Amino acid sequence: MYAWRRQQVPGKVQGTSGPHSGLGLEAYARATSPLRRYLDLVVHQQLRAAVTGGEVLDEAAILERLGAVTAVAGNLRQLERLSNRHWTLVYLMQRPGWRGHGILLEQRRSLGVVVIPELALELEVHLSKELPLDSDLPLLLGSVDLPRLSAHFRVEE
């Protein structure tokens, strides 16, 4: 799943409906909770207007809203990721000697990319030998560097 996720292409947002090649549909729209993302709110508003006979926004108005959101969306995603990482590291700082398990997602020579499901934390650890992917690794927290937003774990042998 990790390798598959790394190969995924971000979704495309545009001002008009278009076909979905994978589903074979002439028109396709995707929306989640309108409380989560502004563009989902716009989709919900457009659907409501179309169903109730109201006035739908034209392509220019949608593109204007899309442009405004796109200008800040990347920064907001990065802010959320950094905030989540910060508070995860604060949690770990309050638990010196924390022990848990990680799953090996990728290995490059002596470095392994590991996810700690309990913490939803992805990081690199030093590996002393080649291991199969999906190995369950017992981890011990070594240190936390909060200003650099990093944590260092070692694999317990």
N, CA, C and O atoms as a GROMACS GRO file, in nm:
protein
  628
    1MET      N    1   0.083  -0.119   0.000
    1MET     CA    2   0.000   0.000   0.000
    1MET      C    3   0.088   0.126   0.000
    1MET      O    4   0.053   0.226  -0.061
    2TYR      N    5   0.201   0.118   0.069
    2TYR     CA    6   0.292   0.232   0.074
    2TYR      C    7   0.345   0.264  -0.066
    2TYR      O    8   0.343   0.380  -0.108
    3ALA      N    9   0.390   0.162  -0.138
    3ALA     CA   10   0.442   0.182  -0.273
    3ALA      C   11   0.332   0.233  -0.366
    3ALA      O   12   0.356   0.321  -0.449
    4TRP      N   13   0.212   0.179  -0.352
    4TRP     CA   14   0.099   0.222  -0.434
    4TRP      C   15   0.067   0.368  -0.406
    4TRP      O   16   0.043   0.445  -0.499
    5ARG      N   17   0.066   0.407  -0.278
    5ARG     CA   18   0.036   0.546  -0.241
    5ARG      C   19   0.138   0.643  -0.300
    5ARG      O   20   0.101   0.753  -0.343
    6ARG      N   21   0.264   0.604  -0.302
    6ARG     CA   22   0.368   0.692  -0.355
    6ARG      C   23   0.356   0.712  -0.506
    6ARG      O   24   0.408   0.811  -0.560
    7GLN      N   25   0.288   0.621  -0.575
    7GLN     CA   26   0.273   0.632  -0.720
    7GLN      C   27   0.146   0.705  -0.761
    7GLN      O   28   0.128   0.736  -0.878
    8GLN      N   29   0.057   0.732  -0.667
    8GLN     CA   30  -0.069   0.795  -0.702
    8GLN      C   31  -0.048   0.939  -0.749
    8GLN      O   32   0.038   1.011  -0.700
    9VAL      N   33  -0.129   0.976  -0.846
    9VAL     CA   34  -0.128   1.113  -0.899
    9VAL      C   35  -0.236   1.192  -0.825
    9VAL      O   36  -0.347   1.142  -0.806
   10PRO      N   37  -0.205   1.315  -0.784
   10PRO     CA   38  -0.308   1.394  -0.716
   10PRO      C   39  -0.432   1.412  -0.803
   10PRO      O   40  -0.423   1.416  -0.926
   11GLY      N   41  -0.546   1.422  -0.738
   11GLY     CA   42  -0.671   1.445  -0.811
   11GLY      C   43  -0.668   1.578  -0.885
   11GLY      O   44  -0.600   1.672  -0.844
   12LYS      N   45  -0.742   1.584  -0.995
   12LYS     CA   46  -0.745   1.706  -1.076
   12LYS      C   47  -0.874   1.780  -1.047
   12LYS      O   48  -0.983   1.722  -1.051
   13VAL      N   49  -0.861   1.907  -1.018
   13VAL     CA   50  -0.977   1.992  -0.992
   13VAL      C   51  -0.992   2.087  -1.108
   13VAL      O   52  -0.896   2.152  -1.149
   14GLN      N   53  -1.114   2.096  -1.163
   14GLN     CA   54  -1.138   2.186  -1.275
   14GLN      C   55  -1.276   2.250  -1.259
   14GLN      O   56  -1.358   2.207  -1.178
   15GLY      N   57  -1.298   2.353  -1.339
   15GLY     CA   58  -1.420   2.432  -1.326
   15GLY      C   59  -1.544   2.372  -1.389
   15GLY      O   60  -1.655   2.414  -1.359
   16THR      N   61  -1.527   2.274  -1.477
   16THR     CA   62  -1.643   2.211  -1.541
   16THR      C   63  -1.636   2.060  -1.520
   16THR      O   64  -1.529   2.005  -1.495
   17SER      N   65  -1.750   1.995  -1.530
   17SER     CA   66  -1.751   1.850  -1.514
   17SER      C   67  -1.684   1.787  -1.635
   17SER      O   68  -1.682   1.844  -1.744
   18GLY      N   69  -1.631   1.670  -1.613
   18GLY     CA   70  -1.564   1.599  -1.721
   18GLY      C   71  -1.579   1.450  -1.701
   18GLY      O   72  -1.628   1.406  -1.598
   19PRO      N   73  -1.536   1.372  -1.800
   19PRO     CA   74  -1.551   1.227  -1.790
   19PRO      C   75  -1.454   1.167  -1.688
   19PRO      O   76  -1.350   1.225  -1.657
   20HIS      N   77  -1.490   1.053  -1.636
   20HIS     CA   78  -1.404   0.976  -1.548
   20HIS      C   79  -1.361   0.853  -1.627
   20HIS      O   80  -1.442   0.765  -1.654
   21SER      N   81  -1.234   0.848  -1.663
   21SER     CA   82  -1.189   0.742  -1.752
   21SER      C   83  -1.198   0.604  -1.686
   21SER      O   84  -1.232   0.507  -1.753
   22GLY      N   85  -1.168   0.595  -1.558
   22GLY     CA   86  -1.170   0.465  -1.491
   22GLY      C   87  -1.309   0.408  -1.473
   22GLY      O   88  -1.328   0.287  -1.479
   23LEU      N   89  -1.408   0.495  -1.452
   23LEU     CA   90  -1.545   0.449  -1.431
   23LEU      C   91  -1.628   0.450  -1.560
   23LEU      O   92  -1.736   0.392  -1.564
   24GLY      N   93  -1.578   0.516  -1.664
   24GLY     CA   94  -1.651   0.522  -1.790
   24GLY      C   95  -1.773   0.612  -1.785
   24GLY      O   96  -1.867   0.592  -1.861
   25LEU      N   97  -1.773   0.710  -1.697
   25LEU     CA   98  -1.886   0.801  -1.685
   25LEU      C   99  -1.860   0.928  -1.766
   25LEU      O  100  -1.746   0.973  -1.778
   26GLU      N  101  -1.967   0.985  -1.821
   26GLU     CA  102  -1.953   1.109  -1.897
   26GLU      C  103  -1.924   1.228  -1.808
   26GLU      O  104  -1.851   1.319  -1.847
   27ALA      N  105  -1.980   1.229  -1.689
   27ALA     CA  106  -1.957   1.339  -1.594
   27ALA      C  107  -1.932   1.280  -1.456
   27ALA      O  108  -1.992   1.179  -1.418
   28TYR      N  109  -1.844   1.344  -1.381
   28TYR     CA  110  -1.805   1.291  -1.251
   28TYR      C  111  -1.771   1.408  -1.159
   28TYR      O  112  -1.705   1.503  -1.200
   29ALA      N  113  -1.817   1.400  -1.037
   29ALA     CA  114  -1.780   1.498  -0.935
   29ALA      C  115  -1.753   1.423  -0.806
   29ALA      O  116  -1.818   1.323  -0.776
   30ARG      N  117  -1.657   1.471  -0.730
   30ARG     CA  118  -1.622   1.407  -0.604
   30ARG      C  119  -1.631   1.513  -0.495
   30ARG      O  120  -1.582   1.625  -0.511
   31ALA      N  121  -1.693   1.476  -0.385
   31ALA     CA  122  -1.701   1.569  -0.271
   31ALA      C  123  -1.712   1.490  -0.143
   31ALA      O  124  -1.775   1.384  -0.138
   32THR      N  125  -1.651   1.543  -0.040
   32THR     CA  126  -1.664   1.485   0.093
   32THR      C  127  -1.744   1.584   0.176
   32THR      O  128  -1.824   1.660   0.121
   33SER      N  129  -1.726   1.582   0.304
   33SER     CA  130  -1.800   1.672   0.392
   33SER      C  131  -1.774   1.818   0.357
   33SER      O  132  -1.658   1.857   0.343
   34PRO      N  133  -1.878   1.898   0.344
   34PRO     CA  134  -1.857   2.040   0.314
   34PRO      C  135  -1.794   2.115   0.431
   34PRO      O  136  -1.754   2.230   0.416
   35LEU      N  137  -1.784   2.052   0.546
   35LEU     CA  138  -1.718   2.115   0.660
   35LEU      C  139  -1.566   2.098   0.653
   35LEU      O  140  -1.492   2.171   0.719
   36ARG      N  141  -1.522   2.003   0.574
   36ARG     CA  142  -1.378   1.972   0.570
   36ARG      C  143  -1.301   2.060   0.473
   36ARG      O  144  -1.195   2.113   0.507
   37ARG      N  145  -1.353   2.076   0.352
   37ARG     CA  146  -1.280   2.153   0.252
   37ARG      C  147  -1.375   2.250   0.181
   37ARG      O  148  -1.491   2.218   0.154
   38TYR      N  149  -1.323   2.367   0.152
   38TYR     CA  150  -1.404   2.470   0.089
   38TYR      C  151  -1.455   2.426  -0.048
   38TYR      O  152  -1.571   2.450  -0.082
   39LEU      N  153  -1.370   2.362  -0.128
   39LEU     CA  154  -1.414   2.321  -0.262
   39LEU      C  155  -1.524   2.215  -0.255
   39LEU      O  156  -1.607   2.207  -0.346
   40ASP      N  157  -1.526   2.135  -0.150
   40ASP     CA  158  -1.638   2.041  -0.132
   40ASP      C  159  -1.766   2.118  -0.103
   40ASP      O  160  -1.874   2.077  -0.147
   41LEU      N  161  -1.756   2.226  -0.030
   41LEU     CA  162  -1.873   2.312  -0.004
   41LEU      C  163  -1.926   2.368  -0.136
   41LEU      O  164  -2.047   2.373  -0.157
   42VAL      N  165  -1.836   2.410  -0.224
   42VAL     CA  166  -1.879   2.463  -0.354
   42VAL      C  167  -1.950   2.355  -0.434
   42VAL      O  168  -2.051   2.383  -0.498
   43VAL      N  169  -1.899   2.232  -0.433
   43VAL     CA  170  -1.964   2.122  -0.504
   43VAL      C  171  -2.104   2.099  -0.447
   43VAL      O  172  -2.200   2.084  -0.522
   44HIS      N  173  -2.116   2.098  -0.315
   44HIS     CA  174  -2.247   2.079  -0.252
   44HIS      C  175  -2.343   2.192  -0.291
   44HIS      O  176  -2.461   2.167  -0.318
   45GLN      N  177  -2.293   2.314  -0.294
   45GLN     CA  178  -2.378   2.427  -0.333
   45GLN      C  179  -2.425   2.414  -0.478
   45GLN      O  180  -2.541   2.440  -0.509
   46GLN      N  181  -2.335   2.372  -0.565
   46GLN     CA  182  -2.371   2.354  -0.705
   46GLN      C  183  -2.475   2.242  -0.721
   46GLN      O  184  -2.572   2.257  -0.796
   47LEU      N  185  -2.454   2.132  -0.651
   47LEU     CA  186  -2.551   2.021  -0.659
   47LEU      C  187  -2.687   2.064  -0.606
   47LEU      O  188  -2.790   2.033  -0.666
   48ARG      N  189  -2.688   2.135  -0.494
   48ARG     CA  190  -2.815   2.181  -0.437
   48ARG      C  191  -2.886   2.275  -0.534
   48ARG      O  192  -3.007   2.264  -0.554
   49ALA      N  193  -2.811   2.367  -0.595
   49ALA     CA  194  -2.872   2.460  -0.690
   49ALA      C  195  -2.928   2.385  -0.810
   49ALA      O  196  -3.038   2.417  -0.857
   50ALA      N  197  -2.856   2.286  -0.861
   50ALA     CA  198  -2.903   2.211  -0.976
   50ALA      C  199  -3.028   2.131  -0.944
   50ALA      O  200  -3.120   2.123  -1.026
   51VAL      N  201  -3.033   2.072  -0.826
   51VAL     CA  202  -3.148   1.989  -0.788
   51VAL      C  203  -3.271   2.073  -0.756
   51VAL      O  204  -3.384   2.033  -0.787
   52THR      N  205  -3.251   2.188  -0.696
   52THR     CA  206  -3.366   2.270  -0.655
   52THR      C  207  -3.404   2.375  -0.759
   52THR      O  208  -3.497   2.453  -0.736
   53GLY      N  209  -3.335   2.378  -0.872
   53GLY     CA  210  -3.366   2.476  -0.976
   53GLY      C  211  -3.308   2.613  -0.949
   53GLY      O  212  -3.350   2.711  -1.010
   54GLY      N  213  -3.212   2.621  -0.859
   54GLY     CA  214  -3.148   2.748  -0.828
   54GLY      C  215  -3.045   2.785  -0.934
   54GLY      O  216  -3.029   2.716  -1.034
   55GLU      N  217  -2.976   2.893  -0.909
   55GLU     CA  218  -2.876   2.941  -1.005
   55GLU      C  219  -2.740   2.880  -0.973
   55GLU      O  220  -2.686   2.899  -0.864
   56VAL      N  221  -2.686   2.806  -1.070
   56VAL     CA  222  -2.553   2.748  -1.052
   56VAL      C  223  -2.448   2.849  -1.095
   56VAL      O  224  -2.474   2.934  -1.179
   57LEU      N  225  -2.331   2.837  -1.036
   57LEU     CA  226  -2.222   2.927  -1.071
   57LEU      C  227  -2.172   2.892  -1.211
   57LEU      O  228  -2.172   2.776  -1.251
   58ASP      N  229  -2.128   2.994  -1.284
   58ASP     CA  230  -2.068   2.967  -1.415
   58ASP      C  231  -1.921   2.928  -1.396
   58ASP      O  232  -1.866   2.938  -1.287
   59GLU      N  233  -1.860   2.885  -1.506
   59GLU     CA  234  -1.723   2.836  -1.499
   59GLU      C  235  -1.627   2.944  -1.447
   59GLU      O  236  -1.536   2.912  -1.370
   60ALA      N  237  -1.645   3.069  -1.487
   60ALA     CA  238  -1.556   3.176  -1.442
   60ALA      C  239  -1.562   3.194  -1.290
   60ALA      O  240  -1.459   3.212  -1.225
   61ALA      N  241  -1.683   3.187  -1.233
   61ALA     CA  242  -1.698   3.203  -1.088
   61ALA      C  243  -1.634   3.085  -1.014
   61ALA      O  244  -1.572   3.103  -0.910
   62ILE      N  245  -1.650   2.965  -1.069
   62ILE     CA  246  -1.589   2.848  -1.006
   62ILE      C  247  -1.436   2.858  -1.014
   62ILE      O  248  -1.367   2.830  -0.916
   63LEU      N  249  -1.385   2.896  -1.131
   63LEU     CA  250  -1.240   2.909  -1.145
   63LEU      C  251  -1.182   3.016  -1.053
   63LEU      O  252  -1.070   3.002  -1.004
   64GLU      N  253  -1.257   3.122  -1.029
   64GLU     CA  254  -1.213   3.226  -0.936
   64GLU      C  255  -1.199   3.167  -0.795
   64GLU      O  256  -1.099   3.191  -0.727
   65ARG      N  257  -1.298   3.092  -0.752
   65ARG     CA  258  -1.293   3.030  -0.620
   65ARG      C  259  -1.182   2.925  -0.612
   65ARG      O  260  -1.112   2.915  -0.512
   66LEU      N  261  -1.169   2.849  -0.719
   66LEU     CA  262  -1.064   2.747  -0.726
   66LEU      C  263  -0.927   2.811  -0.713
   66LEU      O  264  -0.841   2.761  -0.641
   67GLY      N  265  -0.906   2.922  -0.783
   67GLY     CA  266  -0.777   2.991  -0.778
   67GLY      C  267  -0.745   3.042  -0.639
   67GLY      O  268  -0.631   3.033  -0.593
   68ALA      N  269  -0.845   3.097  -0.571
   68ALA     CA  270  -0.825   3.150  -0.436
   68ALA      C  271  -0.785   3.038  -0.340
   68ALA      O  272  -0.698   3.057  -0.255
   69VAL      N  273  -0.849   2.923  -0.353
   69VAL     CA  274  -0.820   2.811  -0.264
   69VAL      C  275  -0.684   2.749  -0.297
   69VAL      O  276  -0.607   2.716  -0.207
   70THR      N  277  -0.656   2.733  -0.424
   70THR     CA  278  -0.531   2.670  -0.467
   70THR      C  279  -0.411   2.750  -0.418
   70THR      O  280  -0.306   2.693  -0.387
   71ALA      N  281  -0.426   2.881  -0.410
   71ALA     CA  282  -0.315   2.966  -0.366
   71ALA      C  283  -0.271   2.936  -0.224
   71ALA      O  284  -0.154   2.956  -0.190
   72VAL      N  285  -0.361   2.887  -0.140
   72VAL     CA  286  -0.326   2.863   0.000
   72VAL      C  287  -0.333   2.716   0.041
   72VAL      O  288  -0.288   2.681   0.150
   73ALA      N  289  -0.389   2.630  -0.042
   73ALA     CA  290  -0.414   2.491  -0.004
   73ALA      C  291  -0.286   2.417   0.033
   73ALA      O  292  -0.283   2.345   0.133
   74GLY      N  293  -0.182   2.431  -0.046
   74GLY     CA  294  -0.056   2.362  -0.016
   74GLY      C  295   0.001   2.402   0.118
   74GLY      O  296   0.049   2.318   0.194
   75ASN      N  297  -0.006   2.531   0.148
   75ASN     CA  298   0.044   2.578   0.277
   75ASN      C  299  -0.038   2.523   0.392
   75ASN      O  300   0.016   2.491   0.498
   76LEU      N  301  -0.170   2.513   0.373
   76LEU     CA  302  -0.256   2.460   0.479
   76LEU      C  303  -0.228   2.312   0.504
   76LEU      O  304  -0.225   2.268   0.619
   77ARG      N  305  -0.208   2.235   0.397
   77ARG     CA  306  -0.177   2.092   0.414
   77ARG      C  307  -0.044   2.076   0.487
   77ARG      O  308  -0.032   1.991   0.576
   78GLN      N  309   0.055   2.157   0.450
   78GLN     CA  310   0.184   2.148   0.516
   78GLN      C  311   0.172   2.187   0.663
   78GLN      O  312   0.232   2.124   0.750
   79LEU      N  313   0.094   2.291   0.691
   79LEU     CA  314   0.073   2.334   0.829
   79LEU      C  315   0.009   2.223   0.912
   79LEU      O  316   0.049   2.200   1.026
   80GLU      N  317  -0.090   2.155   0.855
   80GLU     CA  318  -0.156   2.046   0.927
   80GLU      C  319  -0.059   1.931   0.954
   80GLU      O  320  -0.058   1.876   1.064
   81ARG      N  321   0.022   1.894   0.853
   81ARG     CA  322   0.120   1.787   0.871
   81ARG      C  323   0.221   1.822   0.980
   81ARG      O  324   0.251   1.740   1.067
   82LEU      N  325   0.273   1.946   0.976
   82LEU     CA  326   0.372   1.988   1.075
   82LEU      C  327   0.312   1.995   1.215
   82LEU      O  328   0.378   1.958   1.312
   83SER      N  329   0.189   2.042   1.225
   83SER     CA  330   0.123   2.048   1.355
   83SER      C  331   0.102   1.908   1.411
   83SER      O  332   0.128   1.884   1.529
   84ASN      N  333   0.054   1.816   1.328
   84ASN     CA  334   0.035   1.678   1.374
   84ASN      C  335   0.167   1.617   1.420
   84ASN      O  336   0.173   1.550   1.524
   85ARG      N  337   0.272   1.640   1.343
   85ARG     CA  338   0.404   1.586   1.381
   85ARG      C  339   0.452   1.647   1.512
   85ARG      O  340   0.504   1.576   1.598
   86HIS      N  341   0.435   1.778   1.528
   86HIS     CA  342   0.476   1.846   1.650
   86HIS      C  343   0.411   1.781   1.773
   86HIS      O  344   0.479   1.748   1.870
   87TRP      N  345   0.279   1.764   1.768
   87TRP     CA  346   0.208   1.712   1.884
   87TRP      C  347   0.236   1.564   1.906
   87TRP      O  348   0.231   1.517   2.020
   88THR      N  349   0.265   1.490   1.802
   88THR     CA  350   0.308   1.351   1.819
   88THR      C  351   0.442   1.346   1.890
   88THR      O  352   0.464   1.262   1.977
   89LEU      N  353   0.532   1.437   1.853
   89LEU     CA  354   0.664   1.440   1.917
   89LEU      C  355   0.654   1.489   2.061
   89LEU      O  356   0.728   1.442   2.148
   90VAL      N  357   0.564   1.582   2.089
   90VAL     CA  358   0.542   1.624   2.228
   90VAL      C  359   0.495   1.504   2.310
   90VAL      O  360   0.542   1.483   2.421
   91TYR      N  361   0.404   1.426   2.255
   91TYR     CA  362   0.356   1.304   2.320
   91TYR      C  363   0.474   1.212   2.352
   91TYR      O  364   0.484   1.160   2.463
   92LEU      N  365   0.564   1.193   2.255
   92LEU     CA  366   0.679   1.105   2.277
   92LEU      C  367   0.777   1.164   2.379
   92LEU      O  368   0.836   1.090   2.458
   93MET      N  369   0.794   1.295   2.377
   93MET     CA  370   0.885   1.359   2.475
   93MET      C  371   0.837   1.333   2.618
   93MET      O  372   0.917   1.323   2.710
   94GLN      N  373   0.708   1.324   2.634
   94GLN     CA  374   0.651   1.299   2.767
   94GLN      C  375   0.661   1.152   2.808
   94GLN      O  376   0.622   1.116   2.919
   95ARG      N  377   0.712   1.068   2.718
   95ARG     CA  378   0.724   0.926   2.744
   95ARG      C  379   0.864   0.877   2.707
   95ARG      O  380   0.879   0.799   2.612
   96PRO      N  381   0.965   0.921   2.781
   96PRO     CA  382   1.102   0.875   2.750
   96PRO      C  383   1.109   0.722   2.762
   96PRO      O  384   1.046   0.663   2.850
   97GLY      N  385   1.183   0.661   2.675
   97GLY     CA  386   1.194   0.515   2.676
   97GLY      C  387   1.073   0.446   2.614
   97GLY      O  388   1.054   0.326   2.634
   98TRP      N  389   0.991   0.521   2.539
   98TRP     CA  390   0.872   0.464   2.474
   98TRP      C  391   0.912   0.345   2.388
   98TRP      O  392   1.013   0.350   2.317
   99ARG      N  393   0.834   0.240   2.395
   99ARG     CA  394   0.855   0.122   2.312
   99ARG      C  395   0.728   0.095   2.232
   99ARG      O  396   0.617   0.114   2.280
  100GLY      N  397   0.749   0.050   2.110
  100GLY     CA  398   0.636   0.017   2.026
  100GLY      C  399   0.681  -0.065   1.908
  100GLY      O  400   0.793  -0.116   1.905
  101HIS      N  401   0.593  -0.077   1.810
  101HIS     CA  402   0.625  -0.157   1.692
  101HIS      C  403   0.608  -0.073   1.566
  101HIS      O  404   0.516   0.008   1.555
  102GLY      N  405   0.698  -0.094   1.473
  102GLY     CA  406   0.690  -0.030   1.343
  102GLY      C  407   0.685  -0.135   1.234
  102GLY      O  408   0.724  -0.250   1.255
  103ILE      N  409   0.636  -0.095   1.119
  103ILE     CA  410   0.628  -0.185   1.004
  103ILE      C  411   0.721  -0.130   0.896
  103ILE      O  412   0.712  -0.012   0.860
  104LEU      N  413   0.808  -0.214   0.846
  104LEU     CA  414   0.904  -0.173   0.744
  104LEU      C  415   0.833  -0.156   0.609
  104LEU      O  416   0.775  -0.249   0.556
  105LEU      N  417   0.841  -0.032   0.556
  105LEU     CA  418   0.775   0.000   0.430
  105LEU      C  419   0.870  -0.001   0.311
  105LEU      O  420   0.833  -0.036   0.200
  106GLU      N  421   0.993   0.039   0.337
  106GLU     CA  422   1.092   0.050   0.229
  106GLU      C  423   1.230   0.042   0.292
  106GLU      O  424   1.251   0.087   0.405
  107GLN      N  425   1.325  -0.015   0.219
  107GLN     CA  426   1.461  -0.022   0.271
  107GLN      C  427   1.558   0.022   0.163
  107GLN      O  428   1.554  -0.027   0.050
  108ARG      N  429   1.645   0.114   0.200
  108ARG     CA  430   1.752   0.162   0.112
  108ARG      C  431   1.883   0.147   0.188
  108ARG      O  432   1.916   0.227   0.275
  109ARG      N  433   1.956   0.041   0.152
  109ARG     CA  434   2.080   0.005   0.220
  109ARG      C  435   2.054  -0.011   0.370
  109ARG      O  436   1.977  -0.098   0.409
  110SER      N  437   2.117   0.072   0.452
  110SER     CA  438   2.100   0.054   0.597
  110SER      C  439   1.989   0.140   0.656
  110SER      O  440   1.970   0.141   0.777
  111LEU      N  441   1.916   0.213   0.571
  111LEU     CA  442   1.804   0.294   0.619
  111LEU      C  443   1.672   0.229   0.580
  111LEU      O  444   1.655   0.182   0.468
  112GLY      N  445   1.581   0.227   0.675
  112GLY     CA  446   1.449   0.174   0.648
  112GLY      C  447   1.344   0.280   0.676
  112GLY      O  448   1.354   0.354   0.774
  113VAL      N  449   1.243   0.287   0.591
  113VAL     CA  450   1.128   0.372   0.616
  113VAL      C  451   1.027   0.287   0.691
  113VAL      O  452   0.987   0.179   0.646
  114VAL      N  453   0.986   0.336   0.807
  114VAL     CA  454   0.900   0.261   0.898
  114VAL      C  455   0.778   0.346   0.930
  114VAL      O  456   0.788   0.468   0.943
  115VAL      N  457   0.663   0.280   0.944
  115VAL     CA  458   0.544   0.347   0.996
  115VAL      C  459   0.514   0.286   1.131
  115VAL      O  460   0.519   0.165   1.150
  116ILE      N  461   0.483   0.374   1.226
  116ILE     CA  462   0.438   0.330   1.358
  116ILE      C  463   0.287   0.353   1.359
  116ILE      O  464   0.242   0.466   1.382
  117PRO      N  465   0.208   0.248   1.334
  117PRO     CA  466   0.064   0.266   1.320
  117PRO      C  467  -0.001   0.331   1.443
  117PRO      O  468  -0.092   0.412   1.430
  118GLU      N  469   0.046   0.295   1.560
  118GLU     CA  470  -0.010   0.349   1.685
  118GLU      C  471  -0.003   0.501   1.690
  118GLU      O  472  -0.088   0.566   1.750
  119LEU      N  473   0.101   0.557   1.626
  119LEU     CA  474   0.123   0.702   1.628
  119LEU      C  475   0.096   0.768   1.493
  119LEU      O  476   0.103   0.891   1.482
  120ALA      N  477   0.065   0.690   1.390
  120ALA     CA  478   0.052   0.740   1.254
  120ALA      C  479   0.175   0.822   1.217
  120ALA      O  480   0.164   0.932   1.162
  121LEU      N  481   0.291   0.765   1.247
  121LEU     CA  482   0.418   0.834   1.228
  121LEU      C  483   0.506   0.755   1.133
  121LEU      O  484   0.532   0.637   1.155
  122GLU      N  485   0.552   0.822   1.027
  122GLU     CA  486   0.645   0.762   0.932
  122GLU      C  487   0.781   0.824   0.956
  122GLU      O  488   0.793   0.945   0.970
  123LEU      N  489   0.884   0.739   0.959
  123LEU     CA  490   1.019   0.791   0.982
  123LEU      C  491   1.121   0.691   0.932
  123LEU      O  492   1.088   0.580   0.891
  124GLU      N  493   1.246   0.734   0.936
  124GLU     CA  494   1.356   0.646   0.894
  124GLU      C  495   1.427   0.593   1.018
  124GLU      O  496   1.444   0.665   1.116
  125VAL      N  497   1.469   0.468   1.011
  125VAL     CA  498   1.548   0.407   1.117
  125VAL      C  499   1.668   0.337   1.055
  125VAL      O  500   1.665   0.296   0.939
  126HIS      N  501   1.774   0.324   1.133
  126HIS     CA  502   1.892   0.251   1.088
  126HIS      C  503   1.865   0.101   1.103
  126HIS      O  504   1.815   0.056   1.206
  127LEU      N  505   1.898   0.026   1.000
  127LEU     CA  506   1.880  -0.119   1.002
  127LEU      C  507   2.016  -0.186   0.989
  127LEU      O  508   2.098  -0.147   0.906
  128SER      N  509   2.039  -0.286   1.071
  128SER     CA  510   2.170  -0.353   1.070
  128SER      C  511   2.179  -0.462   0.965
  128SER      O  512   2.288  -0.512   0.935
  129LYS      N  513   2.064  -0.500   0.908
  129LYS     CA  514   2.065  -0.606   0.806
  129LYS      C  515   1.946  -0.588   0.713
  129LYS      O  516   1.854  -0.512   0.741
  130GLU      N  517   1.950  -0.659   0.602
  130GLU     CA  518   1.840  -0.659   0.505
  130GLU      C  519   1.722  -0.734   0.566
  130GLU      O  520   1.738  -0.845   0.617
  131LEU      N  521   1.604  -0.672   0.558
  131LEU     CA  522   1.483  -0.734   0.612
  131LEU      C  523   1.374  -0.734   0.506
  131LEU      O  524   1.373  -0.647   0.418
  132PRO      N  525   1.281  -0.828   0.512
  132PRO     CA  526   1.170  -0.827   0.417
  132PRO      C  527   1.074  -0.711   0.447
  132PRO      O  528   1.055  -0.673   0.563
  133LEU      N  529   1.015  -0.657   0.342
  133LEU     CA  530   0.914  -0.553   0.361
  133LEU      C  531   0.801  -0.608   0.446
  133LEU      O  532   0.774  -0.728   0.445
  134ASP      N  533   0.734  -0.521   0.518
  134ASP     CA  534   0.624  -0.555   0.609
  134ASP      C  535   0.673  -0.623   0.736
  134ASP      O  536   0.592  -0.675   0.813
  135SER      N  537   0.806  -0.623   0.759
  135SER     CA  538   0.856  -0.680   0.885
  135SER      C  539   0.806  -0.596   1.001
  135SER      O  540   0.798  -0.473   0.992
  136ASP      N  541   0.772  -0.663   1.109
  136ASP     CA  542   0.729  -0.598   1.233
  136ASP      C  543   0.855  -0.574   1.316
  136ASP      O  544   0.921  -0.670   1.357
  137LEU      N  545   0.887  -0.448   1.340
  137LEU     CA  546   1.011  -0.415   1.409
  137LEU      C  547   0.983  -0.359   1.548
  137LEU      O  548   0.908  -0.262   1.562
  138PRO      N  549   1.042  -0.419   1.652
  138PRO     CA  550   1.029  -0.361   1.786
  138PRO      C  551   1.117  -0.236   1.794
  138PRO      O  552   1.237  -0.241   1.767
  139LEU      N  553   1.057  -0.123   1.832
  139LEU     CA  554   1.129   0.004   1.833
  139LEU      C  555   1.140   0.061   1.973
  139LEU      O  556   1.050   0.044   2.056
  140LEU      N  557   1.251   0.128   1.998
  140LEU     CA  558   1.275   0.197   2.124
  140LEU      C  559   1.306   0.343   2.092
  140LEU      O  560   1.393   0.371   2.009
  141LEU      N  561   1.237   0.434   2.156
  141LEU     CA  562   1.261   0.577   2.135
  141LEU      C  563   1.397   0.614   2.193
  141LEU      O  564   1.426   0.586   2.309
  142GLY      N  565   1.478   0.676   2.109
  142GLY     CA  566   1.608   0.724   2.156
  142GLY      C  567   1.600   0.869   2.201
  142GLY      O  568   1.630   0.902   2.316
  143SER      N  569   1.559   0.956   2.108
  143SER     CA  570   1.551   1.098   2.141
  143SER      C  571   1.450   1.166   2.051
  143SER      O  572   1.410   1.114   1.947
  144VAL      N  573   1.411   1.286   2.095
  144VAL     CA  574   1.320   1.370   2.018
  144VAL      C  575   1.385   1.506   2.004
  144VAL      O  576   1.431   1.564   2.102
  145ASP      N  577   1.388   1.556   1.882
  145ASP     CA  578   1.439   1.691   1.855
  145ASP      C  579   1.320   1.772   1.806
  145ASP      O  580   1.290   1.774   1.687
  146LEU      N  581   1.253   1.838   1.900
  146LEU     CA  582   1.130   1.909   1.866
  146LEU      C  583   1.152   2.023   1.767
  146LEU      O  584   1.074   2.036   1.674
  147PRO      N  585   1.257   2.107   1.784
  147PRO     CA  586   1.276   2.215   1.685
  147PRO      C  587   1.294   2.163   1.542
  147PRO      O  588   1.253   2.230   1.446
  148ARG      N  589   1.354   2.046   1.526
  148ARG     CA  590   1.373   1.988   1.392
  148ARG      C  591   1.260   1.892   1.354
  148ARG      O  592   1.262   1.834   1.245
  149LEU      N  593   1.163   1.877   1.443
  149LEU     CA  594   1.049   1.788   1.421
  149LEU      C  595   1.094   1.646   1.385
  149LEU      O  596   1.042   1.585   1.291
  150SER      N  597   1.191   1.596   1.461
  150SER     CA  598   1.239   1.461   1.432
  150SER      C  599   1.247   1.379   1.560
  150SER      O  600   1.265   1.432   1.670
  151ALA      N  601   1.234   1.251   1.543
  151ALA     CA  602   1.249   1.156   1.652
  151ALA      C  603   1.343   1.047   1.604
  151ALA      O  604   1.344   1.011   1.486
  152HIS      N  605   1.422   0.997   1.695
  152HIS     CA  606   1.518   0.892   1.660
  152HIS      C  607   1.482   0.767   1.740
  152HIS      O  608   1.471   0.770   1.862
  153PHE      N  609   1.465   0.659   1.668
  153PHE     CA  610   1.432   0.530   1.726
  153PHE      C  611   1.541   0.433   1.689
  153PHE      O  612   1.612   0.451   1.590
  154ARG      N  613   1.554   0.330   1.770
  154ARG     CA  614   1.642   0.220   1.730
  154ARG      C  615   1.561   0.092   1.732
  154ARG      O  616   1.467   0.076   1.810
  155VAL      N  617   1.601   0.003   1.644
  155VAL     CA  618   1.536  -0.128   1.637
  155VAL      C  619   1.597  -0.215   1.746
  155VAL      O  620   1.719  -0.232   1.751
  156GLU      N  621   1.513  -0.268   1.831
  156GLU     CA  622   1.562  -0.358   1.936
  156GLU      C  623   1.582  -0.497   1.876
  156GLU      O  624   1.492  -0.553   1.813
  157GLU      N  625   1.699  -0.548   1.894
  157GLU     CA  626   1.734  -0.680   1.838
  157GLU      C  627   1.685  -0.791   1.928
  157GLU      O  628   1.705  -0.909   1.898
   0.00000   0.00000   0.00000
